[in-house]
Amino acid sequence: MKFGTSGLRGLSADLKGRPSTVYATAFGQYLLDSGRAHEGDLVMVGRDFRDSSPAIAQTCALALTGLGFSVASCGTVPTPALAFYGSRSKAASLMITGSHIPADRNGIKFYRPDGEIDKADEAAISDLAVKLDRSLPDEPMVGKAKLEDRSGECVRAFMARNAGLLSKNALSGLRIGVYQHSTVARDMMVQLLSNYGAEAIALGRSETFIPVDTEAVSSQTIALLRDWAQSLALDALV
């Protein structure tokens, strides 16, 4: 379990247990100790579609409510949507996602009320996690945290933010395919492109999690995208 390029990463089986309690508690305690948040403040939690994400999100929420925070669920949303909404609300947030890594792994991204944590924050949180690992009970927290539902508000805020990026009907006349796979942004992308006048065509939707690394796209995926582009006469693919 360690911090990587962006956030904490580890095996899903591990994160579903005690480590998510330890690191969520360390994050919350760091916010309190540094004065970046106070008891009773709101903390947002979002997640992706990985099978392990709901359990990890619930464990993190329990840990944060145990520190006196009020925790809100933003449901399954893209990381930028949660980060934007948290920053706009001046609230800290946690995103449960492994991004493109394999499905048997997962991660937690941490955001202060003013943006994503930096390397100094990571070091301080890691130090606290080591201390908490010695003092917290061996068993992971169990139960169900009472969460305020902010999922709809989070999505609406992000869609409104993106609605003004281009002029009205800027994509009119274009046929744009959206490779949906298992990304939490899939429906938002179709809606956003349609709002700009494009004919957005949803493709490859999967109810099983598919990790997609945009810097190492498989030959099979490339062939699939090429076939869609040609057979559907697409102007672009997202």
Buried (B, 14 or more C-beta within 10 A) or exposed (E): BEBEEBBBBBBBEBBBBBBBBBBBBBBBBBBBEEEBBEEEBBBBBBBBBBEBBBBBBBBBBBBBBBBEBBBBBBBBBBBEBBBBBBBEBEBBBBBBBBBEBEBBBBBBBBBBBEEBBEEEBBEBBBEBBEEBBEEBEEEBBEEEBEBEEBBEBBBEBBBEBBEEEEEEEEBEEBBBBBBBBBBBBBBBBBBBBBBBBBBBBEBBEEEEBBBBEEEEEEEEBEEBBEEBBEEEEBBEBB
